[in-house]
């Protein structure tokens, strides 16, 4: 396969906004991108420092054999063209914003005496479509409001002026129960019907305040003219509209015709929420998921999704509320990053929705593939603890002693954020006399990693020391003696405030109490404590029993050791038969031992 001369290709690319396309050796379109400056953007893929790219980007660059481009007038045109080309060609290395759902619309049918209903198919027949509705519940709430407030026909009869005049139709049950005014028999004029349709379109556009104002005007006029039947009819309509408005309004009604967009992402996925707001009422909402391909930034994904939403929902708003200022430059749009007030509440509502959606989606994926959860937790720990590599192998040390006696040290091992109990170890402290926790830690760490080095075992990526700065310093001292202090990361955790200490750092690191990283560290610490205490109690009990056995006449230190090794516990020694005891003791010792326990 011939190499690609990118330097020659770059000379033909201008410093102008536009869209670029990468093609492989087979003439297949691999990637479509947009840029404010085409040459600078394309050139950035071929600079000397390619380590800044992730694996997929390096693969993409290695396969490029041809570059084509299209110049546009503005950056916003580049975004729009990129979006339409991605939808058309769906290149392998591009993120895809296409929904796997067909969202419903509310249609005002293009016909005499228009019907209003919902549909999932948009047909270019002159009808007016409102939506799409990401929430089916919201759509049905609006349709119920329309049905309860406005008597409309539901039949599909061809209500032309000629057919009505010729008397081809008869009113049905819907007319009898008051759901329709009978336009099929000319009981309702087309002008009166169209007036209702006009109000309904206002509601569907989120301008319910305008409709309420008009309804109040009709009530006032009808009352003044003593037309109490009409006033009562419209008063009931006003009640329904105000009830709906009170449920729908989330912020000050002065906020009109704005879009709200927010994003939540991790290493693999991004989730973007969109709210369309009219008069303080959310009239459309949707959250989409984006699978990252080339380590796209939140800025890139937010902007691409924002333009997609605006196209889909036919948004004409000039103001867009966002969590950060996007790099997109467009004089016709105003980007607002609110710090407080009603607009801040709207952004928080959008962020609440996107975070909930993200959590639900990731939980679904992790149930289907548990490895995803493991990777996510390890990546979170790497970021939170400022590690240079994923902590796939973590070890935690804890010391125990009883009034300075029976000092032991325990180590527990987590692999892929889960306990690996077959790798747990404990140490009988050999070089420390008396209650010296620092020296005990120093010995345990040295012995553990001296053996791992001797046996050519892989060192852990993270070592956790249960204790404060003193224990941490002792552990680091042993790591330095072994020459591995720069090969592993070691931190200490103090119990009282869950402070994390790094060697040489004066100030501790505090993690969010609800963070998964802290939960894993606490689980390691608690497991090390449990494992250490269990071993310590066993050793202490054996020590107490051994001392007790040595006090029996004829049972010395050597015999006591034999008994403990053979029977393991005092209970089993008491319950042992003469035949079983005879395997360890002579006849005289056996008689003395049985007499001692019988006397007790």
C-alpha positions as CSV (number, residue, x, y, z in Angstrom):
1,X,0.0,0.0,0.0
2,X,1.5,3.3,-1.0
3,X,2.1,6.0,1.6
4,X,0.2,9.3,1.6
5,X,2.0,12.6,1.0
6,X,0.1,14.8,3.4
7,X,2.4,17.8,2.9
8,X,1.5,18.0,-0.8
9,X,-2.2,17.6,0.0
10,X,-2.1,20.3,2.6
11,X,-0.8,22.9,0.1
12,X,-4.1,22.6,-1.8
13,X,-6.3,23.2,1.3
14,X,-7.1,26.9,2.0
15,X,-7.3,28.7,5.4
16,X,-11.1,29.0,5.2
17,X,-14.1,27.5,7.0
18,X,-15.4,24.3,5.6
19,X,-15.9,20.5,5.7
20,X,-13.1,18.0,5.0
21,X,-13.4,14.3,4.1
22,X,-10.9,11.4,4.6
23,X,-10.9,8.5,2.1
24,X,-9.0,5.2,2.3
25,X,-7.1,3.2,-0.3
26,X,-10.4,1.6,-1.5
27,X,-12.0,4.9,-2.1
28,X,-14.3,4.5,0.9
29,X,-15.2,7.6,3.0
30,X,-13.9,7.1,6.5
31,X,-14.4,10.4,8.3
32,X,-16.1,13.8,7.8
33,X,-15.1,16.8,9.9
34,X,-15.6,20.6,10.0
35,X,-13.3,23.4,10.7
36,X,-13.0,27.2,11.1
37,X,-9.7,26.9,9.3
38,X,-9.5,23.9,7.1
39,X,-5.7,23.7,6.6
40,X,-4.9,24.2,10.3
41,X,-7.4,21.5,11.3
42,X,-6.4,18.9,8.7
43,X,-2.7,19.6,9.4
44,X,-3.2,18.9,13.1
45,X,-3.8,15.2,12.3
46,X,-0.3,14.9,10.8
47,X,1.9,16.8,13.3
48,X,4.8,15.0,14.9
49,X,3.2,14.5,18.3
50,X,0.7,11.8,17.4
51,X,0.8,10.3,20.9
52,X,-1.8,13.0,21.8
53,X,-4.4,10.9,19.8
54,X,-6.2,7.9,21.0
55,X,-5.9,4.5,19.2
56,X,-8.8,5.0,16.8
57,X,-7.5,8.4,15.6
58,X,-4.0,6.9,14.9
59,X,-5.7,4.1,12.9
60,X,-7.7,6.7,11.0
61,X,-4.7,8.8,10.1
62,X,-2.7,5.7,9.0
63,X,-5.4,4.8,6.5
64,X,-5.9,8.2,4.9
65,X,-5.1,8.1,1.1
66,X,-7.1,11.1,-0.1
67,X,-8.5,14.3,1.3
68,X,-11.3,16.3,-0.2
69,X,-12.9,19.4,1.1
70,X,-15.8,21.9,0.7
71,X,-15.5,25.6,1.4
72,X,-18.4,27.4,3.1
73,X,-19.0,31.0,4.1
74,X,-19.3,30.6,7.9
75,X,-18.5,28.2,10.7
76,X,-22.2,27.6,11.3
77,X,-22.6,26.5,7.7
78,X,-19.7,24.1,8.2
79,X,-21.5,22.5,11.2
80,X,-24.7,22.2,9.3
81,X,-23.0,20.7,6.2
82,X,-21.0,18.3,8.3
83,X,-24.2,17.1,10.0
84,X,-26.1,16.5,6.8
85,X,-23.1,14.6,5.2
86,X,-22.6,12.4,8.2
87,X,-26.3,11.4,8.1
88,X,-26.1,10.7,4.4
89,X,-22.8,8.7,4.3
90,X,-22.5,7.5,8.0
91,X,-18.7,7.1,7.9
92,X,-17.1,4.5,10.2
93,X,-15.1,7.0,12.3
94,X,-17.9,9.6,12.9
95,X,-20.3,9.7,15.8
96,X,-23.9,9.2,14.7
97,X,-26.7,11.3,16.2
98,X,-29.4,9.4,14.4
99,X,-32.0,8.1,16.8
100,X,-33.0,4.5,16.9
101,X,-36.5,5.6,17.8
102,X,-39.3,7.1,15.7
103,X,-40.7,9.9,17.9
104,X,-44.4,10.9,17.5
105,X,-45.7,14.1,16.1
106,X,-49.0,15.9,16.5
107,X,-50.5,16.6,13.1
108,X,-53.0,19.3,12.0
109,X,-54.2,17.7,8.8
110,X,-54.3,19.7,5.6
111,X,-58.0,19.4,4.8
112,X,-61.3,21.1,5.3
113,X,-62.2,21.2,9.0
114,X,-58.7,19.8,9.9
115,X,-58.4,16.8,12.2
116,X,-55.8,16.7,15.0
117,X,-54.1,13.5,16.0
118,X,-50.7,11.9,16.6
119,X,-48.5,10.1,14.1
120,X,-45.0,8.6,13.7
121,X,-44.9,9.3,10.0
122,X,-44.2,12.8,8.6
123,X,-45.6,13.1,5.0
124,X,-45.1,16.3,2.9
125,X,-48.8,16.8,2.1
126,X,-49.2,20.4,3.3
127,X,-50.2,19.3,6.9
128,X,-48.7,21.1,9.9
129,X,-46.6,18.9,12.2
130,X,-45.7,19.7,15.9
131,X,-42.9,17.8,17.6
132,X,-41.3,15.4,17.7
133,X,-42.3,14.5,21.3
134,X,-39.6,12.7,23.3
135,X,-42.1,12.2,26.1
136,X,-45.2,10.2,25.0
137,X,-46.9,11.2,28.2
138,X,-46.5,14.9,27.4
139,X,-47.9,14.5,23.9
140,X,-51.0,12.7,25.2
141,X,-51.5,15.3,27.9
142,X,-51.6,18.0,25.2
143,X,-54.0,16.0,23.1
144,X,-56.2,15.4,26.1
145,X,-56.2,19.2,26.7
146,X,-57.2,19.8,23.1
147,X,-60.0,17.2,23.2
148,X,-61.4,18.5,26.5
149,X,-61.3,22.1,25.5
150,X,-62.2,22.2,21.8
151,X,-64.9,20.2,20.1
152,X,-63.3,18.8,16.9
153,X,-64.3,16.2,14.4
154,X,-62.5,12.8,14.5
155,X,-64.1,11.2,11.4
156,X,-62.2,11.1,8.0
157,X,-65.2,12.2,5.9
158,X,-64.3,14.5,2.9
159,X,-66.0,17.6,4.3
160,X,-65.9,19.7,1.1
161,X,-68.3,22.6,0.7
162,X,-70.0,20.7,-2.1
163,X,-70.5,17.5,-0.1
164,X,-71.9,19.3,2.9
165,X,-74.3,21.4,0.7
166,X,-75.6,18.2,-1.0
167,X,-76.3,16.7,2.5
168,X,-74.2,13.6,2.0
169,X,-73.4,13.1,5.7
170,X,-75.3,12.7,9.0
171,X,-74.1,13.7,12.4
172,X,-72.7,10.8,14.5
173,X,-72.6,9.9,18.3
174,X,-69.6,12.3,18.8
175,X,-72.1,15.2,18.0
176,X,-74.7,13.8,20.3
177,X,-72.4,13.7,23.3
178,X,-71.0,17.1,22.6
179,X,-67.5,16.2,21.3
180,X,-68.2,17.6,17.9
181,X,-70.3,20.6,16.6
182,X,-71.4,18.8,13.5
183,X,-69.6,20.6,10.6
184,X,-70.7,17.6,8.4
185,X,-74.2,19.0,8.4
186,X,-73.1,22.6,8.4
187,X,-74.0,23.0,12.1
188,X,-70.6,24.6,12.6
189,X,-69.1,27.1,10.1
190,X,-65.6,26.6,8.7
191,X,-64.6,30.1,10.1
192,X,-65.7,29.1,13.6
193,X,-63.8,25.8,13.3
194,X,-60.7,27.4,12.0
195,X,-60.7,29.9,14.9
196,X,-60.4,26.9,17.2
197,X,-57.7,25.4,15.1
198,X,-55.8,28.8,15.3
199,X,-55.9,28.6,19.1
200,X,-54.8,25.0,19.2
201,X,-51.8,25.9,17.0
202,X,-50.9,28.6,19.5
203,X,-51.0,26.0,22.3
204,X,-48.9,23.6,20.3
205,X,-46.4,26.4,19.8
206,X,-46.2,27.0,23.5
207,X,-48.1,30.3,23.4
208,X,-50.8,29.2,25.8
209,X,-50.7,32.6,27.5
210,X,-52.0,34.2,24.3
211,X,-54.9,31.8,24.2
212,X,-55.8,32.4,27.8
213,X,-55.8,36.1,27.2
214,X,-58.2,35.7,24.3
215,X,-60.5,33.4,26.2
216,X,-60.7,35.9,29.1
217,X,-61.6,38.5,26.5
218,X,-64.5,36.4,25.2
219,X,-65.8,35.8,28.7
220,X,-65.7,39.5,29.6
221,X,-67.5,40.4,26.3
222,X,-70.1,37.6,26.7
223,X,-70.9,38.7,30.3
224,X,-71.3,42.3,29.3
225,X,-73.7,41.3,26.5
226,X,-75.6,39.0,29.0
227,X,-74.6,35.9,26.9
228,X,-74.1,33.8,30.0
229,X,-74.2,30.5,28.2
230,X,-71.2,31.5,26.0
231,X,-69.5,33.0,29.1
232,X,-69.9,29.7,31.0
233,X,-68.6,27.7,28.1
234,X,-65.5,29.8,27.8
235,X,-65.0,29.9,31.6
236,X,-64.8,26.1,31.6
237,X,-62.3,26.3,28.8
238,X,-60.3,28.9,30.8
239,X,-60.2,26.6,33.8
240,X,-58.8,23.7,31.8
241,X,-56.2,25.9,30.1
242,X,-55.0,27.4,33.4
243,X,-54.8,24.0,35.1
244,X,-52.6,22.7,32.2
245,X,-50.5,25.9,32.3
246,X,-49.9,25.5,36.1
247,X,-48.6,21.9,35.5
248,X,-46.5,22.8,32.5
249,X,-44.8,26.0,33.7
250,X,-41.4,25.4,35.2
251,X,-39.9,28.9,35.2
252,X,-41.0,32.5,34.9
253,X,-43.3,32.9,31.9
254,X,-41.3,35.9,30.8
255,X,-38.7,33.4,29.5
256,X,-39.9,32.8,26.0
257,X,-38.5,31.1,22.9
258,X,-35.2,29.8,24.2
259,X,-33.4,26.4,23.8
260,X,-31.6,24.7,26.7
261,X,-28.8,22.2,26.0
262,X,-26.7,20.3,28.5
263,X,-24.2,17.4,28.3
264,X,-22.9,14.6,30.5
265,X,-20.1,12.3,29.3
266,X,-17.4,9.8,30.2
267,X,-14.6,8.2,28.2
268,X,-17.0,6.2,25.9
269,X,-20.3,7.9,25.8
270,X,-21.9,11.3,25.8
271,X,-25.5,12.2,26.6
272,X,-27.1,15.5,25.5
273,X,-30.4,16.8,26.7
274,X,-32.5,19.4,24.9
275,X,-35.4,21.5,26.2
276,X,-37.5,23.8,24.0
277,X,-39.1,26.6,26.1
278,X,-41.9,28.9,25.2
279,X,-43.4,31.3,27.8
280,X,-41.7,29.4,30.6
281,X,-43.3,26.2,29.4
282,X,-41.3,23.2,28.1
283,X,-43.0,22.2,24.9
284,X,-40.4,19.7,23.7
285,X,-37.7,17.7,25.3
286,X,-35.4,14.9,24.2
287,X,-32.1,13.2,25.4
288,X,-29.8,11.4,23.0
289,X,-26.8,9.1,23.5
290,X,-23.6,9.5,21.5
291,X,-21.0,6.8,21.3
292,X,-17.6,8.5,21.0
293,X,-15.4,7.4,18.1
294,X,-12.3,9.7,18.1
295,X,-12.2,11.0,21.7
296,X,-14.5,13.9,20.7
297,X,-14.7,16.8,23.2
298,X,-17.8,17.9,25.0
299,X,-17.7,21.1,23.0
300,X,-17.8,19.2,19.7
301,X,-20.6,16.9,20.7
302,X,-22.7,19.6,22.4
303,X,-22.5,21.8,19.3
304,X,-23.3,19.0,16.8
305,X,-26.2,17.8,18.9
306,X,-27.5,21.3,19.5
307,X,-27.7,22.0,15.7
308,X,-29.3,18.6,15.2
309,X,-32.0,19.4,17.8
310,X,-32.7,22.8,16.4
311,X,-33.2,21.4,12.9
312,X,-35.4,18.5,14.2
313,X,-37.6,20.7,16.3
314,X,-37.7,23.6,13.9
315,X,-36.3,26.0,16.5
316,X,-36.2,29.7,15.7
317,X,-34.9,30.8,19.1
318,X,-32.1,33.3,19.1
319,X,-31.0,32.4,22.7
320,X,-29.5,29.1,23.7
321,X,-28.8,28.3,27.4
322,X,-25.7,26.1,27.8
323,X,-23.4,24.8,30.6
324,X,-20.3,26.4,28.9
325,X,-19.6,28.8,26.1
326,X,-19.3,26.7,22.9
327,X,-16.6,27.4,20.3
328,X,-19.2,27.9,17.6
329,X,-19.3,31.5,16.4
330,X,-22.6,32.7,15.0
331,X,-23.7,36.3,15.2
332,X,-27.4,35.3,14.9
333,X,-27.3,33.2,18.1
334,X,-26.8,34.2,21.7
335,X,-25.2,31.7,24.1
336,X,-26.1,32.2,27.8
337,X,-24.2,30.4,30.6
338,X,-26.4,31.4,33.6
339,X,-25.0,31.8,37.1
340,X,-28.3,32.3,38.9
341,X,-32.0,33.1,38.5
342,X,-34.7,31.4,36.4
343,X,-32.4,30.6,33.5
344,X,-30.1,28.8,35.9
345,X,-33.0,26.7,37.1
346,X,-33.8,25.7,33.5
347,X,-30.2,24.6,32.9
348,X,-30.2,22.7,36.2
349,X,-33.4,20.9,35.1
350,X,-31.8,20.0,31.8
351,X,-28.7,18.7,33.6
352,X,-30.8,16.7,36.0
353,X,-32.5,15.0,33.1
354,X,-29.3,14.2,31.3
355,X,-27.6,12.8,34.4
356,X,-30.5,10.6,35.1
357,X,-30.6,9.4,31.5
358,X,-26.8,8.7,31.6
359,X,-27.1,6.8,34.9
360,X,-30.0,4.6,33.6
361,X,-28.2,3.8,30.3
362,X,-24.9,3.0,31.9
363,X,-26.6,0.8,34.5
364,X,-28.2,-1.1,31.6
365,X,-24.9,-1.6,29.8
366,X,-23.1,-2.7,32.9
367,X,-25.7,-5.3,33.7
368,X,-25.2,-6.7,30.2
369,X,-21.5,-6.4,30.3
370,X,-20.0,-6.3,33.9
371,X,-16.5,-5.5,32.4
372,X,-17.8,-2.0,31.5
373,X,-18.5,-1.3,35.2
374,X,-15.0,-2.4,36.1
375,X,-13.4,-0.3,33.4
376,X,-15.4,2.7,34.5
377,X,-14.5,2.4,38.2
378,X,-10.8,1.9,37.4
379,X,-10.8,4.9,35.1
380,X,-12.5,7.0,37.8
381,X,-10.0,5.9,40.4
382,X,-7.1,6.7,38.0
383,X,-8.5,10.2,37.5
384,X,-9.4,10.8,41.1
385,X,-6.1,9.6,42.5
386,X,-3.9,11.2,39.8
387,X,-2.5,7.8,38.8
388,X,-0.4,7.3,35.6
389,X,-2.0,3.9,34.9
390,X,-5.2,2.0,35.7
391,X,-5.1,0.5,39.2
392,X,-6.0,-3.0,38.1
393,X,-4.0,-4.5,41.0
394,X,-4.3,-2.8,44.4
395,X,-2.8,-4.0,47.7
396,X,-3.7,-2.7,51.2
397,X,-1.8,-3.2,54.5
398,X,-3.1,-3.2,58.1
399,X,-1.4,-3.9,61.4
400,X,-2.9,-5.5,64.6
401,X,-1.5,-6.1,68.1
402,X,-2.9,-6.7,71.6
403,X,-1.2,-4.7,74.3
404,X,2.0,-4.9,72.4
405,X,1.8,-8.7,72.1
406,X,1.1,-10.9,69.1
407,X,1.8,-8.2,66.4
408,X,0.7,-9.2,62.9
409,X,0.3,-7.5,59.6
410,X,-2.3,-8.4,56.9
411,X,-2.4,-7.6,53.3
412,X,-5.5,-7.9,51.0
413,X,-5.4,-7.8,47.2
414,X,-8.1,-6.3,44.9
415,X,-7.9,-7.1,41.2
416,X,-10.1,-5.3,38.8
417,X,-11.7,-3.5,41.8
418,X,-12.8,-6.9,43.3
419,X,-11.3,-8.9,46.2
420,X,-8.9,-11.6,45.1
421,X,-8.9,-13.6,48.3
422,X,-6.5,-16.3,47.1
423,X,-3.8,-13.6,47.1
424,X,-4.5,-12.4,50.7
425,X,-1.5,-12.8,53.0
426,X,-0.6,-12.2,56.6
427,X,2.8,-11.8,58.4
428,X,4.0,-12.8,61.8
429,X,6.2,-9.8,62.7
430,X,9.8,-11.0,63.3
431,X,12.0,-8.0,63.9
432,X,9.8,-5.8,66.1
433,X,9.7,-5.9,69.8
434,X,6.8,-4.2,71.6
435,X,3.9,-2.0,70.2
436,X,5.7,-0.2,67.3
437,X,3.2,0.2,64.5
438,X,5.7,2.1,62.2
439,X,8.3,-0.6,62.4
440,X,5.7,-3.3,61.9
441,X,4.5,-1.6,58.7
442,X,8.1,-1.2,57.5
443,X,8.8,-4.9,58.0
444,X,5.6,-6.1,56.3
445,X,6.0,-3.9,53.2
446,X,9.7,-4.8,52.8
447,X,9.0,-8.6,53.1
448,X,6.0,-8.4,50.8
449,X,7.8,-6.7,47.9
450,X,11.2,-8.3,48.5
451,X,9.5,-11.7,47.8
452,X,7.5,-10.4,44.8
453,X,10.8,-9.1,43.3
454,X,12.6,-12.4,44.0
455,X,9.8,-14.3,42.3
456,X,9.5,-11.9,39.4
457,X,5.9,-11.2,40.2
458,X,4.1,-8.1,38.7
459,X,4.0,-5.2,41.2
460,X,0.6,-3.6,42.0
461,X,-0.2,-0.2,40.5
462,X,-1.5,1.1,43.8
463,X,-0.5,0.4,47.5
464,X,-2.8,1.6,50.3
465,X,-1.5,2.0,53.8
466,X,-4.1,2.0,56.6
467,X,-2.8,4.8,58.7
468,X,-1.6,8.4,58.6
469,X,1.7,10.0,57.6
470,X,3.8,7.9,60.0
471,X,2.7,4.6,58.6
472,X,3.0,5.9,55.1
473,X,6.5,7.2,55.7
474,X,7.5,3.7,57.0
475,X,6.1,2.0,53.9
476,X,7.9,4.5,51.6
477,X,11.2,3.8,53.5
478,X,10.9,0.1,52.6
479,X,10.0,0.8,49.0
480,X,13.1,3.0,48.7
481,X,15.3,0.2,50.2
482,X,13.9,-2.1,47.4
483,X,14.4,0.6,44.8
484,X,10.8,0.5,43.6
485,X,9.4,3.8,45.1
486,X,9.0,5.2,41.6
487,X,7.4,2.1,40.1
488,X,4.3,2.0,42.3
489,X,1.9,4.7,43.8
490,X,1.5,4.5,47.5
491,X,-1.1,6.4,49.6
492,X,-2.2,6.4,53.2
493,X,-5.8,6.7,54.5
494,X,-6.5,8.1,57.9
495,X,-9.6,6.7,59.6
496,X,-11.1,9.7,61.3
497,X,-11.8,12.0,58.4
498,X,-11.0,9.6,55.5
499,X,-8.0,11.7,54.5
500,X,-5.8,10.5,51.8
501,X,-2.1,11.2,52.1
502,X,0.6,11.2,49.4
503,X,4.3,10.9,50.2
504,X,5.9,14.3,50.5
505,X,2.5,16.1,50.3
506,X,1.7,18.4,53.3
507,X,-2.0,18.5,52.7
508,X,-4.4,15.5,52.4
509,X,-6.7,14.8,49.5
510,X,-10.4,14.7,50.3
511,X,-12.7,12.8,48.0
512,X,-16.5,13.1,47.8
513,X,-18.0,10.9,50.4
514,X,-20.2,9.3,47.7
515,X,-17.5,8.8,45.2
516,X,-16.9,5.3,43.9
517,X,-13.1,5.7,44.4
518,X,-13.5,6.3,48.1
519,X,-15.9,3.4,48.4
520,X,-13.3,1.0,46.9
521,X,-10.6,2.4,49.1
522,X,-12.8,2.0,52.2
523,X,-13.7,-1.5,51.2
524,X,-10.0,-2.4,50.9
525,X,-9.2,-0.8,54.3
526,X,-12.2,-2.6,56.0
527,X,-11.3,-5.9,54.3
528,X,-7.7,-5.6,55.4
529,X,-8.8,-4.8,59.0
530,X,-11.2,-7.8,59.0
531,X,-8.6,-10.2,57.6
532,X,-5.9,-8.9,60.0
533,X,-8.1,-9.1,63.1
534,X,-9.2,-12.6,62.3
535,X,-5.6,-13.8,62.0
536,X,-4.6,-11.8,65.1
537,X,-7.4,-13.3,67.2
538,X,-6.4,-16.8,66.1
539,X,-2.8,-16.2,67.0
540,X,-3.7,-14.6,70.3
541,X,-6.0,-17.5,71.2
542,X,-3.3,-20.0,70.3
543,X,-0.8,-18.0,72.4
544,X,-3.1,-18.0,75.4
545,X,-3.8,-21.7,75.0
546,X,-0.1,-22.5,74.6
547,X,0.8,-20.6,77.8
548,X,-2.0,-22.6,79.5
549,X,-0.8,-25.9,78.2
550,X,2.8,-25.2,79.3
551,X,1.5,-24.8,82.9
552,X,0.4,-28.4,83.0
553,X,2.9,-30.7,84.8
554,X,4.8,-32.8,82.2
555,X,3.7,-30.6,79.2
556,X,6.6,-28.4,78.1
557,X,6.9,-25.9,75.2
558,X,7.7,-28.6,72.6
559,X,4.7,-30.7,73.5
560,X,2.4,-27.7,73.6
561,X,3.5,-26.8,70.1
562,X,2.8,-30.4,68.9
563,X,-0.7,-30.4,70.4
564,X,-1.6,-27.0,68.8
565,X,-0.2,-28.1,65.5
566,X,-2.1,-31.4,65.6
567,X,-5.5,-30.4,67.0
568,X,-5.6,-26.6,66.1
569,X,-7.9,-25.6,69.0
570,X,-8.5,-26.2,72.8
571,X,-12.0,-27.6,72.0
572,X,-10.6,-30.4,69.8
573,X,-7.9,-31.2,72.5
574,X,-10.7,-31.6,75.1
575,X,-12.8,-33.7,72.8
576,X,-9.9,-35.9,71.6
577,X,-10.0,-39.7,72.4
578,X,-7.2,-41.5,74.1
579,X,-6.2,-43.0,70.7
580,X,-6.0,-39.6,69.1
581,X,-4.0,-38.1,72.1
582,X,-1.7,-41.1,72.0
583,X,-0.5,-39.9,68.6
584,X,1.1,-36.8,70.3
585,X,1.5,-37.7,74.0
586,X,3.0,-40.5,76.0
587,X,0.7,-42.3,78.5
588,X,1.8,-40.2,81.5
589,X,1.3,-36.9,79.7
590,X,-2.1,-38.1,78.5
591,X,-3.3,-38.9,82.0
592,X,-2.1,-35.6,83.3
593,X,-3.8,-33.6,80.5
594,X,-7.1,-35.4,80.9
595,X,-7.0,-34.9,84.7
596,X,-6.4,-31.1,84.2
597,X,-9.3,-30.7,81.9
598,X,-11.6,-32.8,84.0
599,X,-10.7,-30.7,87.1
600,X,-11.6,-27.5,85.2
